Each structure stands twice: as structure tokens, then as C-alpha cells.
Amino acid sequence: MRVHLFDMDSLESRGMIVADDHHRWEYRDVANEHLVRTTSGLPLRAVLACLSSFNIVYDIVED
């Protein structure tokens, strides 16, 4: 599964999250270090729930 991240105002790409079937996930091409530091290690559902506080919306793409 891939989660494409976009800026809430401009809809410009802000990177993505790549997740596997074993509840492991990682950021790819995400430049916001505060987002990465704050959310790394959290379950994916928790990360998705707090993305709006970072002014980010997302689109889930199932593989």
C-alpha cells in the first residue's frame, strides 16, 4: 500500500508512505523533518489521523 501525501492548500506532492502487510511503514521523499521525527514509530492509523495538523491530506493506493 502507498499513501501519497499532499499539501492541503496547494495539493503539491509532499512524498509518500509505503506500508507492507505486516504493519511496517516508512516515509519516502518527505522533507518535513518535524513530521518524520514526531510520527516515526507510531502505528500507521495514528499517523494518518494526525496528518491534518501538519497541513497534509493523503490518497491511499492499494497495490
N, C-alpha and C positions, 0 to 999 in steps of 0.2 A: 504494500500500500504506500502511496505517496500522498503527502499533504502539501499542496502548493500554497505558499504564503504570499499575501499581497498587502500593500499599504491601503489602509481603509479609505483614505481620501483620494489618492491618485490611481489606485489599482495597479501600481507598478510592482513588479515581482520583488519579493524580499527573501527568496530562497525557498527551501522546501525541507520537509521532514520525511525521512524514509523509515518505514517500520516493517518488521517481519511478523511472522505468525506466532512468534514466541514472546511477544510484548517487549521486544527490544526496538529502540528507535534512535535515530541520530539526525542532527541538523546537517544540511548541505547548502553551501553558498549563502549562509546567514551572516550578515555583517554586524548585527546588533549584539555586541558583547554582553550588554546588560541582560538582554533576553536569554542568551545562552547560559550565562552564569546563574541567573535566577531560576531557570526551569530545568536545567540538566539534572537528571536523576529522578524527576517526577514521573508518575505514570502518564502515558500519552493523553488520556482523558483529562487529566488535570491541566496539562499544557494547553490543550485545545480550549478549555474553559477560561483560561486567563489571557489568551492572545489579544482579546479586545482591549485590555488595559495597556497593551503595547501598540495600539492603533493598527492591529493586523487582523485581517479576515483571511479565510482559508477555503480551499476547494479540495475535497478528498477524491483521489483517483484510485480505484481498486485495480489491482493487477490481475 
